[in-house]
Amino acid sequence: MAEHDITLTVNGTEHELTVESRELLVHALRDQLGYTGLNVGCESTMCGACTVHLGGDAVKSCTVLAAQADGGEITTVEGLADDGEFHPIQEGFQEEHGLQCGYCTPGMMMTATQLLDENPDPDDEEIREALEGNLCRCTGYQNIVNAVENAAEKMGGAAAQGDD
Amino acid sequence: MSVESVDPDDVDAADILGSAIERREDPALLTGDAEYTDDIQLPGMTHMAVKRSQHAHAKIEGVDTSAAEAMDDVIAVFTAEDVDVPGNLPVGWLLDSLRQVDHPMLAGERVRYQGDATAIVIAEERYAAHDAVDAIDVEYDRLDAATSPNEALNGAPDLHEDAPGNTAFEWEIGDAERTAEAFEEASHTASVDLENQLLIPNAMEPRGAVADYNPSTEELEVAMTTQNPHLHRLLMSGVIDHPEHKLQIRAPDVGGGFGSKIHHYADEALAAWAAKQVERPVKWIATRSETYLTDAQGRGHESHGEIAMDDDGNIVGLQVETEANLGAYLSTFAPAVPTYLYGTLLSGQYDIPAIHCEVTGAFTNVPPVDAYRGAGRPEASYLVERLIHLGAKEMEMDPVEFRRQNFVPDDAFPYQTQVAVVYDSGEYEKTLDRALEMVDYDSFRERQERAREEGKYLGIGFSAYIEACGLAPSELAGQLGAQAGLWESSLVRFHPSGTVTAFCGTSGHGQGHDTTYAQIVANELGIDYEDVDVVEGDTDEIPHGMGTYGSRSAAVGGSSLVKSSQKVVEKAKSIAAHQLEATEDDIEFENGEFHISGAPDRSLHIKEVAQQAYLAHDMPAETEPGLEATSFYDPDNFVFPFGMHAAVVEVNPDTGEIEFEQYVAVDDVGNQINPKIVEGQIHGGVAQGIGQALYEAAEYDENGQLLTGSMQDYAVPKAEHIPEMETDSTVTPSPHNPLGVKGVGEAGTIAAPQAVVNAVVDALEPFDVDHIDMPLKDEKVWRAMRENGGGA
């Protein structure tokens, strides 16, 4: 099996590693680099538990080859908080009880943050549509939708203050 | 009516019980700091992969492992021939008529479902293990397969020599003679043939285990996806012949269970056994495809039900015949699910004077079927509420009035049903009235009529469900065949500085026990919530425990914590009395403070008492130092949550598509320790119930091949499939435990399917549709509308 020396920048830290051609990004991140915040739920792009940002886009890391991500800038759930301060999406999930077992939560938050980047004030339907690639078995989604709305309000508030 | 969560810092200590405080579990889960089983890395760790049968039923002619063994990075390959321990997975619930069959952890002679394990590989890393599994060559002689119980019981080849005709058991409850008489005398009857389809659990985290064996000490530590570590320790100890006291089972963070992580499976036992063989740590993590093939499934009933009424619309009898799918082998609690967890709930919320139910358990070529999210109770509630809908139609009565007339009245509790159980407390009309108000039922029928005139088909469906949680007491469970007690243990330990660690034998996996248990203990001890830590899920730390399933944690585990806390207070009181130079009778305990009656200035806080108990310089005679207490709490009876859910739907006559207009859930789960957590669990349960009603089913072809073997084919509901739910609750405390709690984890799952199906059938009333089997896929609904000549 061919091997590749690649570089991944994860949450601002650069890592050099060797991967097999077939090695999935999720396994490189979790098993080689120890970013275990992202989870494997299905290995088929359906559940979204392994969602990370690659080059600013939310991607399912179970169907990206690590070699494809060579040179990429990656953000995982470990990179959401800033110096111990929760990101608004983390606050939203905490305040709205948007998680129970927490397994899908990192992926949910990575998808939600991209949604909020593109659409800072999504309505209920837009949130549900954006989360169609992230499955949850515990919450019934309602509090997840509330969590994203909560974060949107907080982020909108921050932007408004910045404009003053 | 959404519950607002609050910061624990904003809650007075005295109000902590019952407050909707934010969960303390969340920060680790939100930052990636949580530790799930697959996150564990140990030095020298190896990886296990399992060779699984692609056939549902076949004789094994030979297993050739030579190619796999020759591969790089492969450490060992094991087949059934190598298993030198009993290796036989036990069943934990015996019925009188039960035919027990062997369930080897590696199949040697015959495979009985697609996914049955035939060999394992231990390799240096994950990919190499899976490569080597692919290189194992198993030669099979295929046999005919049967996946439905009816098929299996009627001429399909026998799966097991010890179970001729594939009959696992025949069981009945109720009074056959009396019920037959009731039907003879009845003026009206209604009946239904229905299937409660097989479901695949789909906890988001797949099952897995990391086993680490120390040959010098013979200690074997297994971190695994479990809902009940102590039970797994007991069962695994027998299966792999390892002494129980040298086996540690630990549950790290567990990503959902819903029952699927209660049962003892071959895979986790194989990982533990293999770690002893190779004397290196072994990790096995199921792929999602493996969970589809091997996780114990739920439901799987084929039933005929009948209801009988007198002229006035009073229900006089109910009779049921059910064929229950048990899958290929008897899983841990399998025999209990379609019997004691099902037949005993067939009275629903109704006063029914005669009930009889017969159940035949069938071996089939699907994975073992066992307790899943509600376990038996959803099957009962679905059948009863479908019959109630049809009974009302037969009587030409409004379904709401039919229910109201037949409810167990408020003054009849405790209520003895005709199917063995005694309901603790209930006020059924209260939840009904609240739900009617929320859906504005007064105007609905008129609105429905107007819509029909415009070619729109609206329907409303009700579900007056009942659930039995906190199964108990142990003596009764033993009489019914349980091979385990159903008590719960806990230990409440003060530390010298005045903080507390509470250990509990339940094992949460998303339910928020750390938060709710800390609320309970802080309230009992009168100390700050922040001063209580909660530990669960480790057999080396917890005195003992039965685990978390069947919505038992608050009612049984929570009550055990109350008992342990009360024992701590009792001891502290005697120390306080001694140090305050008073008799115990003169000491009062309030908000953490012991004081002498009538002399409030002479007092000691329980935290000071804890310090004194560890100093042990000035103790009452015969009193041991330290301040902690253990209890093994065995409840007097089950608890019976109930509620009324209502769905309002519109069915598109051109496509059969179902759209929710409203979903209302009014639940009574007794006292609520944390209303935000209660609400969240209702939401999740309802989503599963809607999933079953509309989307989910394990489907097999005629050869027993799973057709819904991935998330592409098995429709786990997505955010856009689940409507906004409106929830509210009433509170009827249970008299059977010190907290007055009932249980909530499965309520929504039990309630929702029949609310949705009744709503769709109500919408299709002009088409004369009485019943459609779940899942109500668009095409099935569309066909049903056309079967009766196009109806309206």
Interface residues (C-beta under 8 A of the other chain):
Chain A: E20 R22 E23 H27 R30 D31 G34 Y35 T36 G37 L38 N39 V40 G41 C42 E43 S44 M46 C47 A49 T76 V77 E78 L80 A81 F86 Q90 F93 Q94 E95 E96 H97 L99 Q100 C101 G102 Y103 C104 T105 P106 M109 D124 E125 I127 R128 E129 L131 E132 N134 L135 C136 R137 C138 T139 G140 Y141 Q142 N143 I144 V145 N146
Chain B: S2 S5 E22 R23 E25 D26 P27 A28 L29 L30 T31 G32 D33 A34 E35 Y36 D38 D39 Q41 R126 Y127 N202 A203 M204 E205 P206 D253 V254 G255 G256 F258 I285 T287 R288 S289 H509 G510 Q511 G512 K676 I677 E679 G680 Q681 H683 G684 G685 V686 A687 Q688 S710 M711 Q712 V716 K718 A719 E720 I722 E724 M725 G748
